[in-house]
Amino acid sequence: MITDAYAIEPYPLAPGVLLRPLAAEDAGDLALAYVRNRDHLWPWEPRRDEAFFTEEGQAARLRDLLAMRHAGRVSPWVVTDRQDGIVGVVNLNNIVQGAWHSCNLGYWIAAGHAGRGLATAAVTAVCRAADERLGLHRIEAGTVTANAASQRVLAKCGFELIGTARKYLHIDGEWRDHVLFQRILNDRRPTA
């Protein structure tokens, strides 16, 4: 049972595929997923040291993520396939309440599962949870300018283009321009 307010209950995405909250026990499977998808992810992610791709490295990372979830600053999920284990990640990062009531979205789907609508289904489910469970007003997402597939996912999920941010994130060894999107979830007043 998930006790953190920012850990959303599991959600089915497709037959045999589930979006569920990240757990400390996921370290080994997550390390394996990153190893399997290293080439697939390298153009879209920061450069990682070798420890990142180990169970120990993921265990340390998960401890930090779960502590931030408990503090209400992130809401991390994994996409799991009954046969293949972890095949994706979705995170709401930098959750801020108050007048901003917003966060940043990050996600990836394994190379062997791309093109099946899983990213769209996962982002849609996370947006619904951000609105209905977390009470957020807005989600922002950015993609490297060349990541047309991710931009299509965001468009399908109701995100609107904001613009381009120069040298926005350090990705694959360089400061990269990003296309920024947002989705307004609701117009409710912020909760305390």
MIDOSE-1310 file (N, C-alpha, C; in nm, 2 decimals, decimal comma, always signed):
residues 192
mitd	+0,08/-0,12/+0,00/+0,00/+0,00/+0,00/+0,09/+0,12/+0,00; +0,06/+0,22/-0,09/+0,13/+0,34/-0,10/+0,08/+0,44/+0,00; +0,17/+0,49/+0,09/+0,12/+0,59/+0,19/+0,15/+0,73/+0,16; +0,25/+0,76/+0,07/+0,29/+0,89/+0,04/+0,17/+0,96/-0,04
ayai	+0,14/+1,08/-0,01/+0,03/+1,15/-0,08/+0,06/+1,16/-0,23; +0,19/+1,17/-0,27/+0,23/+1,19/-0,40/+0,26/+1,06/-0,48; +0,23/+0,95/-0,42/+0,24/+0,82/-0,49/+0,10/+0,78/-0,54; +0,07/+0,78/-0,66/-0,06/+0,75/-0,72/-0,07/+0,60/-0,74
epyp	-0,19/+0,54/-0,72/-0,22/+0,40/-0,73/-0,19/+0,35/-0,87; -0,16/+0,22/-0,89/-0,13/+0,17/-1,02/-0,25/+0,19/-1,12; -0,21/+0,20/-1,25/-0,31/+0,23/-1,36/-0,27/+0,14/-1,48; -0,37/+0,06/-1,53/-0,34/-0,02/-1,65/-0,33/+0,07/-1,77
lapg	-0,23/+0,04/-1,86/-0,21/+0,12/-1,98/-0,25/+0,04/-2,11; -0,23/-0,09/-2,10/-0,26/-0,18/-2,21/-0,26/-0,32/-2,15; -0,31/-0,42/-2,23/-0,30/-0,56/-2,17/-0,16/-0,59/-2,13; -0,14/-0,63/-2,00/-0,01/-0,67/-1,95/+0,08/-0,56/-1,92
vllr	+0,04/-0,43/-1,93/+0,13/-0,31/-1,91/+0,06/-0,22/-1,81; +0,14/-0,19/-1,70/+0,09/-0,11/-1,59/+0,18/+0,01/-1,56; +0,11/+0,12/-1,53/+0,18/+0,24/-1,48/+0,16/+0,23/-1,33; +0,27/+0,22/-1,25/+0,26/+0,21/-1,11/+0,37/+0,30/-1,04
plaa	+0,35/+0,33/-0,91/+0,45/+0,41/-0,84/+0,58/+0,34/-0,83; +0,69/+0,41/-0,84/+0,82/+0,37/-0,82/+0,84/+0,31/-0,68; +0,91/+0,20/-0,66/+0,93/+0,14/-0,53/+1,08/+0,12/-0,51; +1,13/+0,11/-0,39/+1,27/+0,09/-0,36/+1,32/-0,04/-0,42
edag	+1,23/-0,14/-0,43/+1,26/-0,27/-0,48/+1,28/-0,27/-0,63; +1,26/-0,16/-0,70/+1,28/-0,15/-0,84/+1,42/-0,13/-0,89; +1,51/-0,11/-0,80/+1,65/-0,07/-0,83/+1,71/-0,17/-0,94; +1,71/-0,30/-0,91/+1,77/-0,39/-1,01/+1,70/-0,39/-1,14
dlal	+1,57/-0,39/-1,15/+1,50/-0,39/-1,27/+1,52/-0,26/-1,35; +1,52/-0,15/-1,27/+1,54/-0,02/-1,34/+1,69/-0,01/-1,40; +1,78/-0,06/-1,32/+1,92/-0,06/-1,38/+1,92/-0,14/-1,51; +1,86/-0,26/-1,51/+1,85/-0,34/-1,63/+1,78/-0,27/-1,74
ayvr	+1,67/-0,20/-1,71/+1,60/-0,12/-1,82/+1,69/-0,01/-1,88; +1,77/+0,06/-1,79/+1,86/+0,16/-1,84/+1,97/+0,10/-1,92; +2,02/-0,02/-1,88/+2,13/-0,08/-1,96/+2,07/-0,12/-2,10; +1,96/-0,18/-2,10/+1,90/-0,23/-2,23/+1,87/-0,11/-2,32
nrdh	+1,84/+0,01/-2,27/+1,80/+0,12/-2,35/+1,90/+0,23/-2,35; +2,02/+0,20/-2,32/+2,13/+0,30/-2,31/+2,14/+0,37/-2,45; +2,15/+0,30/-2,56/+2,17/+0,36/-2,69/+2,04/+0,44/-2,73; +1,93/+0,38/-2,70/+1,80/+0,45/-2,73/+1,78/+0,58/-2,66
lwpw	+1,83/+0,59/-2,54/+1,81/+0,71/-2,45/+1,92/+0,82/-2,46; +2,04/+0,78/-2,51/+2,15/+0,87/-2,50/+2,13/+1,01/-2,57; +2,06/+1,02/-2,68/+2,04/+1,15/-2,74/+1,95/+1,24/-2,66; +1,87/+1,19/-2,56/+1,77/+1,26/-2,50/+1,80/+1,28/-2,35
eprr	+1,90/+1,23/-2,30/+1,93/+1,23/-2,15/+2,07/+1,29/-2,12; +2,09/+1,33/-1,99/+2,22/+1,37/-1,96/+2,32/+1,25/-1,97; +2,45/+1,28/-1,98/+2,55/+1,17/-1,98/+2,55/+1,11/-1,84; +2,56/+0,98/-1,83/+2,55/+0,91/-1,70/+2,69/+0,85/-1,68
deaf	+2,73/+0,84/-1,55/+2,85/+0,77/-1,51/+2,81/+0,62/-1,51; +2,91/+0,53/-1,50/+2,88/+0,39/-1,51/+2,80/+0,34/-1,39; +2,82/+0,41/-1,27/+2,75/+0,37/-1,15/+2,60/+0,38/-1,17; +2,55/+0,47/-1,25/+2,41/+0,49/-1,28/+2,35/+0,36/-1,33
ftee	+2,42/+0,29/-1,41/+2,37/+0,17/-1,48/+2,38/+0,04/-1,39; +2,41/+0,06/-1,26/+2,42/-0,06/-1,17/+2,30/-0,06/-1,07; +2,28/-0,17/-1,01/+2,17/-0,18/-0,91/+2,20/-0,09/-0,79; +2,33/-0,08/-0,75/+2,36/+0,00/-0,64/+2,34/+0,15/-0,67
gqaa	+2,38/+0,19/-0,79/+2,36/+0,33/-0,84/+2,21/+0,36/-0,84; +2,13/+0,27/-0,89/+1,98/+0,30/-0,89/+1,92/+0,30/-0,75; +1,97/+0,21/-0,67/+1,92/+0,21/-0,53/+1,94/+0,34/-0,46; +2,06/+0,40/-0,48/+2,09/+0,53/-0,42/+2,00/+0,64/-0,48
rlrd	+1,98/+0,63/-0,61/+1,90/+0,73/-0,68/+1,75/+0,71/-0,63; +1,70/+0,59/-0,62/+1,57/+0,57/-0,57/+1,55/+0,61/-0,43; +1,64/+0,60/-0,34/+1,63/+0,65/-0,21/+1,60/+0,80/-0,21; +1,68/+0,87/-0,29/+1,66/+1,02/-0,31/+1,52/+1,05/-0,36
llam	+1,49/+0,98/-0,47/+1,36/+1,01/-0,53/+1,24/+0,98/-0,44; +1,25/+0,87/-0,36/+1,14/+0,83/-0,27/+1,13/+0,93/-0,16; +1,25/+0,98/-0,11/+1,25/+1,09/-0,01/+1,18/+1,21/-0,06; +1,21/+1,25/-0,18/+1,15/+1,37/-0,24/+1,00/+1,35/-0,27
rhag	+0,96/+1,22/-0,30/+0,82/+1,20/-0,31/+0,75/+1,22/-0,18; +0,81/+1,16/-0,08/+0,75/+1,17/+0,06/+0,74/+1,32/+0,10; +0,83/+1,41/+0,05/+0,82/+1,55/+0,08/+0,73/+1,62/-0,01; +0,67/+1,56/-0,11/+0,58/+1,62/-0,20/+0,64/+1,70/-0,31
rvsp	+0,77/+1,67/-0,35/+0,84/+1,74/-0,45/+0,85/+1,67/-0,58; +0,83/+1,53/-0,59/+0,82/+1,46/-0,71/+0,71/+1,35/-0,70; +0,67/+1,30/-0,81/+0,58/+1,18/-0,82/+0,63/+1,09/-0,93; +0,71/+0,99/-0,89/+0,77/+0,90/-0,99/+0,70/+0,77/-1,01
wvvt	+0,69/+0,73/-1,14/+0,62/+0,60/-1,17/+0,72/+0,52/-1,26; +0,69/+0,40/-1,28/+0,75/+0,31/-1,38/+0,64/+0,25/-1,46; +0,67/+0,22/-1,58/+0,58/+0,15/-1,67/+0,63/+0,00/-1,68; +0,55/-0,09/-1,64/+0,60/-0,23/-1,64/+0,52/-0,32/-1,73
drqd	+0,59/-0,41/-1,79/+0,53/-0,51/-1,88/+0,54/-0,64/-1,81; +0,43/-0,72/-1,82/+0,43/-0,85/-1,74/+0,54/-0,94/-1,78; +0,59/-0,93/-1,91/+0,70/-1,02/-1,95/+0,83/-0,95/-1,95; +0,84/-0,82/-1,97/+0,97/-0,76/-1,99/+1,01/-0,67/-1,87
givg	+0,93/-0,67/-1,77/+0,97/-0,58/-1,65/+0,95/-0,44/-1,68; +1,04/-0,35/-1,63/+1,03/-0,21/-1,64/+1,06/-0,17/-1,79; +0,97/-0,10/-1,85/+0,98/-0,06/-1,99/+0,96/+0,09/-2,01; +0,96/+0,16/-1,90/+0,95/+0,31/-1,91/+0,94/+0,37/-1,77
vvnl	+0,96/+0,50/-1,77/+0,96/+0,59/-1,65/+0,87/+0,71/-1,68; +0,80/+0,76/-1,59/+0,73/+0,89/-1,59/+0,75/+0,95/-1,46; +0,79/+1,08/-1,46/+0,81/+1,16/-1,34/+0,74/+1,29/-1,35; +0,68/+1,33/-1,24/+0,64/+1,47/-1,22/+0,75/+1,53/-1,13
nniv	+0,83/+1,62/-1,18/+0,94/+1,68/-1,10/+0,91/+1,82/-1,06; +0,99/+1,87/-0,97/+0,98/+2,01/-0,92/+0,84/+2,05/-0,89; +0,76/+1,97/-0,82/+0,63/+2,00/-0,78/+0,63/+2,12/-0,68; +0,56/+2,22/-0,72/+0,55/+2,34/-0,63/+0,40/+2,37/-0,61
qgaw	+0,36/+2,39/-0,49/+0,23/+2,43/-0,46/+0,22/+2,58/-0,46; +0,12/+2,63/-0,38/+0,10/+2,78/-0,37/+0,05/+2,84/-0,50; +0,09/+2,96/-0,53/+0,04/+3,03/-0,64/+0,08/+2,97/-0,78; +0,19/+2,89/-0,78/+0,24/+2,83/-0,90/+0,16/+2,70/-0,93
hscn	+0,15/+2,61/-0,83/+0,07/+2,49/-0,84/+0,10/+2,41/-0,97; +0,23/+2,39/-1,00/+0,27/+2,33/-1,12/+0,39/+2,24/-1,10; +0,43/+2,17/-1,21/+0,54/+2,08/-1,21/+0,60/+2,06/-1,35; +0,70/+1,98/-1,36/+0,77/+1,95/-1,49/+0,75/+1,80/-1,51
lgyw	+0,72/+1,76/-1,63/+0,70/+1,62/-1,67/+0,83/+1,57/-1,74; +0,87/+1,45/-1,71/+0,97/+1,38/-1,78/+0,93/+1,23/-1,80; +0,96/+1,17/-1,91/+0,92/+1,03/-1,94/+1,01/+0,97/-2,05; +1,01/+0,84/-2,05/+1,07/+0,76/-2,16/+1,01/+0,63/-2,17
iaag	+1,01/+0,57/-2,28/+0,96/+0,43/-2,31/+1,07/+0,35/-2,38; +1,08/+0,23/-2,34/+1,19/+0,14/-2,40/+1,18/+0,13/-2,55; +1,29/+0,12/-2,61/+1,30/+0,11/-2,76/+1,20/+0,00/-2,81; +1,20/-0,12/-2,75/+1,12/-0,23/-2,79/+0,97/-0,21/-2,77
hagr	+0,93/-0,10/-2,70/+0,79/-0,08/-2,67/+0,74/+0,06/-2,73; +0,83/+0,13/-2,79/+0,80/+0,26/-2,85/+0,71/+0,24/-2,97; +0,63/+0,34/-3,00/+0,54/+0,33/-3,11/+0,41/+0,25/-3,09; +0,38/+0,21/-2,96/+0,26/+0,13/-2,93/+0,16/+0,22/-2,86
glat	+0,18/+0,35/-2,84/+0,09/+0,43/-2,77/+0,11/+0,43/-2,62; +0,21/+0,37/-2,57/+0,23/+0,36/-2,42/+0,27/+0,49/-2,36; +0,35/+0,57/-2,43/+0,39/+0,70/-2,38/+0,27/+0,79/-2,37; +0,19/+0,79/-2,48/+0,06/+0,87/-2,48/-0,03/+0,83/-2,36
aavt	-0,05/+0,70/-2,35/-0,14/+0,65/-2,24/-0,08/+0,69/-2,10; +0,05/+0,67/-2,08/+0,11/+0,70/-1,95/+0,10/+0,85/-1,92; +0,14/+0,94/-2,02/+0,13/+1,08/-2,00/-0,01/+1,12/-1,97; -0,11/+1,07/-2,04/-0,25/+1,10/-2,02/-0,29/+1,06/-1,87
avcr	-0,25/+0,94/-1,83/-0,28/+0,90/-1,69/-0,22/+0,98/-1,59; -0,09/+1,02/-1,61/-0,02/+1,11/-1,51/-0,09/+1,25/-1,51; -0,13/+1,30/-1,62/-0,19/+1,43/-1,62/-0,33/+1,42/-1,54; -0,40/+1,32/-1,56/-0,52/+1,30/-1,48/-0,49/+1,29/-1,33
aade	-0,39/+1,22/-1,30/-0,35/+1,21/-1,15/-0,31/+1,34/-1,10; -0,23/+1,42/-1,18/-0,18/+1,55/-1,14/-0,30/+1,64/-1,11; -0,40/+1,63/-1,19/-0,52/+1,72/-1,17/-0,61/+1,67/-1,06; -0,65/+1,54/-1,07/-0,75/+1,49/-0,97/-0,69/+1,45/-0,84
rlgl	-0,57/+1,40/-0,83/-0,52/+1,35/-0,70/-0,42/+1,46/-0,64; -0,34/+1,52/-0,72/-0,25/+1,62/-0,66/-0,30/+1,76/-0,67; -0,41/+1,79/-0,74/-0,47/+1,92/-0,74/-0,38/+2,02/-0,81; -0,29/+1,98/-0,90/-0,21/+2,08/-0,97/-0,28/+2,15/-1,08
hrie	-0,24/+2,27/-1,11/-0,30/+2,35/-1,22/-0,23/+2,33/-1,35; -0,10/+2,31/-1,36/-0,03/+2,31/-1,49/+0,09/+2,21/-1,48; +0,11/+2,16/-1,60/+0,23/+2,07/-1,62/+0,31/+2,13/-1,74; +0,44/+2,14/-1,72/+0,53/+2,18/-1,82/+0,62/+2,07/-1,87
agtv	+0,65/+2,06/-1,99/+0,74/+1,95/-2,05/+0,82/+2,02/-2,16; +0,95/+1,97/-2,16/+1,04/+2,01/-2,27/+1,10/+1,90/-2,34; +1,13/+1,91/-2,47/+1,20/+1,81/-2,54/+1,31/+1,87/-2,62; +1,42/+1,80/-2,64/+1,53/+1,84/-2,72/+1,46/+1,87/-2,86
tana	+1,51/+1,97/-2,93/+1,44/+2,02/-3,05/+1,42/+1,91/-3,15; +1,52/+1,81/-3,16/+1,51/+1,71/-3,26/+1,42/+1,59/-3,22; +1,36/+1,59/-3,10/+1,28/+1,48/-3,05/+1,14/+1,49/-3,10; +1,11/+1,47/-3,22/+0,98/+1,49/-3,28/+0,88/+1,39/-3,23
asqr	+0,92/+1,26/-3,19/+0,83/+1,16/-3,14/+0,78/+1,21/-3,01; +0,86/+1,26/-2,92/+0,81/+1,31/-2,79/+0,72/+1,43/-2,81; +0,75/+1,52/-2,90/+0,67/+1,63/-2,93/+0,53/+1,59/-2,98; +0,52/+1,48/-3,05/+0,39/+1,43/-3,10/+0,31/+1,37/-2,98
vlak	+0,38/+1,30/-2,89/+0,31/+1,25/-2,77/+0,25/+1,37/-2,69; +0,33/+1,47/-2,67/+0,28/+1,59/-2,59/+0,16/+1,65/-2,66; +0,16/+1,67/-2,79/+0,05/+1,73/-2,87/-0,07/+1,64/-2,85; -0,06/+1,51/-2,86/-0,17/+1,41/-2,85/-0,23/+1,42/-2,71
cgfe	-0,15/+1,46/-2,61/-0,20/+1,46/-2,47/-0,25/+1,60/-2,43; -0,27/+1,69/-2,53/-0,32/+1,82/-2,50/-0,23/+1,93/-2,45; -0,10/+1,91/-2,47/+0,00/+2,01/-2,44/+0,00/+2,11/-2,55; +0,02/+2,23/-2,52/+0,04/+2,34/-2,62/+0,18/+2,39/-2,62
ligt	+0,22/+2,43/-2,73/+0,36/+2,49/-2,75/+0,37/+2,62/-2,68; +0,48/+2,64/-2,60/+0,51/+2,76/-2,54/+0,61/+2,84/-2,62; +0,72/+2,77/-2,66/+0,83/+2,83/-2,74/+0,95/+2,75/-2,73; +1,06/+2,81/-2,76/+1,19/+2,74/-2,76/+1,28/+2,81/-2,65
arky	+1,34/+2,72/-2,57/+1,44/+2,77/-2,47/+1,58/+2,74/-2,51; +1,66/+2,84/-2,53/+1,80/+2,82/-2,57/+1,88/+2,76/-2,46; +1,96/+2,66/-2,49/+2,06/+2,60/-2,40/+1,99/+2,57/-2,27; +1,87/+2,50/-2,27/+1,79/+2,48/-2,16/+1,84/+2,37/-2,06
lhid	+1,88/+2,26/-2,12/+1,93/+2,15/-2,03/+2,06/+2,09/-2,09; +2,14/+2,03/-2,00/+2,27/+1,97/-2,04/+2,24/+1,83/-2,08; +2,22/+1,80/-2,20/+2,18/+1,67/-2,26/+2,29/+1,62/-2,35; +2,33/+1,49/-2,33/+2,43/+1,43/-2,42/+2,56/+1,51/-2,43
gewr	+2,60/+1,57/-2,32/+2,73/+1,64/-2,31/+2,73/+1,78/-2,35; +2,61/+1,84/-2,39/+2,61/+1,98/-2,43/+2,48/+2,04/-2,38; +2,48/+2,18/-2,37/+2,36/+2,25/-2,34/+2,28/+2,25/-2,47; +2,16/+2,20/-2,46/+2,07/+2,18/-2,58/+1,95/+2,27/-2,57
dhvl	+1,91/+2,32/-2,69/+1,79/+2,40/-2,70/+1,67/+2,30/-2,68; +1,56/+2,34/-2,62/+1,44/+2,26/-2,60/+1,32/+2,33/-2,65; +1,23/+2,25/-2,70/+1,09/+2,30/-2,73/+1,01/+2,28/-2,60; +0,95/+2,39/-2,55/+0,87/+2,38/-2,43/+0,72/+2,38/-2,46
fqri	+0,65/+2,30/-2,38/+0,51/+2,28/-2,39/+0,45/+2,29/-2,25; +0,32/+2,32/-2,24/+0,25/+2,32/-2,12/+0,11/+2,26/-2,14; +0,05/+2,21/-2,03/-0,09/+2,17/-2,03/-0,15/+2,23/-1,91; -0,26/+2,31/-1,93/-0,33/+2,36/-1,82/-0,44/+2,26/-1,78
lndr	-0,43/+2,21/-1,66/-0,52/+2,10/-1,61/-0,66/+2,15/-1,57; -0,66/+2,27/-1,51/-0,79/+2,32/-1,45/-0,77/+2,47/-1,42; -0,87/+2,53/-1,38/-0,87/+2,67/-1,33/-0,91/+2,69/-1,19; -0,90/+2,58/-1,11/-0,94/+2,59/-0,97/-0,84/+2,68/-0,90
rpta	-0,89/+2,74/-0,79/-0,80/+2,81/-0,70/-0,70/+2,72/-0,63; -0,58/+2,76/-0,61/-0,48/+2,68/-0,54/-0,53/+2,64/-0,40; -0,50/+2,52/-0,36/-0,53/+2,48/-0,22/-0,41/+2,52/-0,13; -0,44/+2,52/-0,01/-0,33/+2,56/+0,09/-0,22/+2,46/+0,09
